[in-house]
Structures are given as structure tokens and as C-alpha cells.
Amino acid sequence: MPDDAGTPLYSLAHLTLINATAPELIYIAARAGYDAVSPRFIQMNVPGEFRESPIDKAMVSATKTALQSTGLKVLDIELARVTEDCDPRTFERAFELGGELGATRMIMSAWTTSRDDRDFVVDCYAETCEIAALYGLSVDLEFPSFSRLRTLDEALDIVRAADQPNGGILVDTLYLHLSRVDVGELLHVPGNLLNFLHISDALPGIADTREGMIQLARDARLYPGEGCIDFAGIIERMPPVDYSIELPNQSRVAELGFEEHARRCLIHAKRTFGSVRSQRRTYPIPPTESTTDAQRAY
């Protein structure tokens, strides 16, 4: 959450520069002016993803050195996935590393193929929360528009059914747009479930195929303020949160290089979200769901 002065952290999400290792991401983020990073410690083995294991001994040592040298924080780590063969215990080493580095958030998403496996998704999510809690991490469930959970309501249903004190929902501005989620639906989400926000922009047209949405999400997001996303409407309906900039754009990286692309992401984000906050109106934030002492720890 934002610091005591109410200033949000700006974090560089790993997907923005997916070819970079975690240490490279940290040094680039520091030079570009970020407050934090959001590294990927669980590989997805997608095209272009870094090849080195992020949790082998040498890489962990280099990551810790980079954080100590730059003073950057780790906002969140990624990405645990619910698949048909999901075993949450396999995520534990990444959770342990995240806890060592001071992260407080962990991202999860669901990629099963059946629409009739709700109980399985709930169980995997709940067990993941239980393991992550040992390391001081919330588990923030996101809803990519081409995944098993495609809407805010679907993600909220899983989190509520799992009923874990460190449960949460990650809102990504692009997926709100692609899934045609009305920003008013954010008012249905208890404020204690909203911990941070993924930000990027997009043009008005929405791809009508899964492949088209994947290509946009992984290769062609826009800087905040360049497209049509209603950032003011989103922020007005959420509690104060930190921002993780997830903005992969292959053509811009090729043109500008890693560091300049990261710098422009941050410049546009601060310009857009600073303006939004200065004009912010007050909307009623939904009450938190039964808040226990355990929940207050997250």
C-alpha cells in the first residue's frame, strides 16, 4: 500500500522487460527512477522469457546484490498458475525468496481449460494462500481475459470461496478493458482485497479472438494516456494502492531499448496517475469482509 505520506510506489513489472533477468530488471528500474520491482520468480516458459532460472544460487545472489546496491523494494512476485496438474507446494521456493527480499504480494492466475472445475481452482488457490502466508505474502488473483477466470466477478467468486486471510484480487487495467468490465463493478470488491494495480493502456478496439488478445497483452500495450482506458474511473473506485507498470511492447523496446522504454512507461504513468489523483472524487469504498487479526497483517 502507499507509504505513510500517501505516496504510491511505482514498480516495474517483469513482463515489461521479459528478456531481462531479475538483477537486470532491478538495475534498469533504478536508473529509470522506479521505487520498486515486480520480478518473475516462477518461469512460465513463454516465448522471449529469460532462460536463466531465477531461483538458482547465483541468480538469487545477484538479485540480492542488485537490491542492496540500488535500494529498490520488491512490491510483488509472480507468477503462480492454477493448471490441471497444479501442486501449490512447487511454488514454495519462490514464496520463500519473495519473503527474503521483502515482497508482500504474490500474483496468481488460473489456466485450466474446463469451465466446470471451480472447486479445483478454489482448492488450489486456498492451498497457495496457506503456503504464501508462511512468508508474509498475500496471493492476488488476476483475471487475464484469455485465461480460465476472465472477469472481475469470477475472480472475486474464487477469492471469497477460498476464504483466506491473505487473499486478494489484482486488477489489471488492460484486462478490465478487454473483458469489458464496467469500472462500477470495482465498488463490489471489499477494499481490503485490493492491494495494487497493474497499469497499461490500449486503443479502443478489442480483439475478437483469444490469439489477438494474447498478442496485445504480451507485445503491444500502450503507455498510460495514449489510449482509451478510463484510469480516472478506476482510481476513483479503488482504495489507495501501489502501481505496477506491466507494459510489454516489442516494437518500442526494439526502437528505444530496455531502459528508455522503462523510463517512458514511468513518465507517462506518473503524469497520468498524478493528474487522476489530483482530481479524485470520493466514492464509497466497500466495507472490508470480516477483518481478523490475521487479515490486518497483510
Secondary structure in CASP SS format (residue, H / E / C, confidence):
PFRMAT SS
TARGET T0000
AUTHOR 0000-0000-0000
METHOD secondary structure of the structure
MODEL  1
M C 1.00
P C 1.00
D C 1.00
D C 1.00
A C 1.00
G C 1.00
T C 1.00
P C 1.00
L C 1.00
Y E 1.00
S E 1.00
L E 1.00
A E 1.00
H H 1.00
L H 1.00
T H 1.00
L H 1.00
I C 1.00
N C 1.00
A C 1.00
T C 1.00
A H 1.00
P H 1.00
E H 1.00
L H 1.00
I H 1.00
Y H 1.00
I H 1.00
A H 1.00
A H 1.00
R H 1.00
A H 1.00
G C 1.00
Y C 1.00
D C 1.00
A E 1.00
V E 1.00
S E 1.00
P C 1.00
R E 1.00
F C 1.00
I C 1.00
Q C 1.00
M C 1.00
N C 1.00
V C 1.00
P C 1.00
G C 1.00
E C 1.00
F C 1.00
R C 1.00
E C 1.00
S C 1.00
P C 1.00
I C 1.00
D C 1.00
K H 1.00
A H 1.00
M H 1.00
V H 1.00
S H 1.00
A H 1.00
T H 1.00
K H 1.00
T H 1.00
A H 1.00
L H 1.00
Q H 1.00
S H 1.00
T H 1.00
G C 1.00
L C 1.00
K E 1.00
V E 1.00
L C 1.00
D E 1.00
I E 1.00
E E 1.00
L E 1.00
A E 1.00
R E 1.00
V E 1.00
T C 1.00
E C 1.00
D C 1.00
C C 1.00
D C 1.00
P H 1.00
R H 1.00
T H 1.00
F H 1.00
E H 1.00
R H 1.00
A H 1.00
F H 1.00
E H 1.00
L H 1.00
G H 1.00
G H 1.00
E H 1.00
L C 1.00
G C 1.00
A C 1.00
T C 1.00
R E 1.00
M E 1.00
I E 1.00
M E 1.00
S E 1.00
A E 1.00
W C 1.00
T C 1.00
T C 1.00
S C 1.00
R C 1.00
D C 1.00
D C 1.00
R H 1.00
D H 1.00
F H 1.00
V H 1.00
V H 1.00
D H 1.00
C H 1.00
Y H 1.00
A H 1.00
E H 1.00
T H 1.00
C H 1.00
E H 1.00
I H 1.00
A H 1.00
A H 1.00
L C 1.00
Y C 1.00
G C 1.00
L C 1.00
S E 1.00
V E 1.00
D E 1.00
L E 1.00
E C 1.00
F C 1.00
P C 1.00
S C 1.00
F C 1.00
S C 1.00
R C 1.00
L C 1.00
R C 1.00
T C 1.00
L H 1.00
D H 1.00
E H 1.00
A H 1.00
L H 1.00
D H 1.00
I H 1.00
V H 1.00
R H 1.00
A H 1.00
A H 1.00
D C 1.00
Q C 1.00
P C 1.00
N C 1.00
G E 1.00
G E 1.00
I E 1.00
L E 1.00
V E 1.00
D E 1.00
T H 1.00
L H 1.00
Y H 1.00
L H 1.00
H H 1.00
L H 1.00
S C 1.00
R C 1.00
V C 1.00
D C 1.00
V H 1.00
G H 1.00
E H 1.00
L H 1.00
L H 1.00
H H 1.00
V C 1.00
P C 1.00
G H 1.00
N H 1.00
L H 1.00
L E 1.00
N E 1.00
F E 1.00
L E 1.00
H E 1.00
I E 1.00
S C 1.00
D E 1.00
A C 1.00
L C 1.00
P C 1.00
G C 1.00
I C 1.00
A C 1.00
D C 1.00
T C 1.00
R H 1.00
E H 1.00
G H 1.00
M H 1.00
I H 1.00
Q H 1.00
L H 1.00
A H 1.00
R H 1.00
D H 1.00
A E 1.00
R C 1.00
L E 1.00
Y C 1.00
P C 1.00
G C 1.00
E C 1.00
G C 1.00
C C 1.00
I C 1.00
D C 1.00
F H 1.00
A H 1.00
G H 1.00
I H 1.00
I H 1.00
E H 1.00
R C 1.00
M C 1.00
P C 1.00
P C 1.00
V C 1.00
D E 1.00
Y E 1.00
S E 1.00
I E 1.00
E C 1.00
L C 1.00
P C 1.00
N E 1.00
Q H 1.00
S H 1.00
R H 1.00
V H 1.00
A H 1.00
E H 1.00
L H 1.00
G C 1.00
F H 1.00
E H 1.00
E H 1.00
H H 1.00
A H 1.00
R H 1.00
R H 1.00
C H 1.00
L H 1.00
I H 1.00
H H 1.00
A H 1.00
K H 1.00
R H 1.00
T H 1.00
F H 1.00
G H 1.00
S H 1.00
V H 1.00
R H 1.00
S H 1.00
Q C 1.00
R C 1.00
R C 1.00
T C 1.00
Y C 1.00
P C 1.00
I C 1.00
P C 1.00
P C 1.00
T C 1.00
E C 1.00
S C 1.00
T C 1.00
T C 1.00
D H 1.00
A H 1.00
Q H 1.00
R H 1.00
A C 1.00
Y C 1.00
END
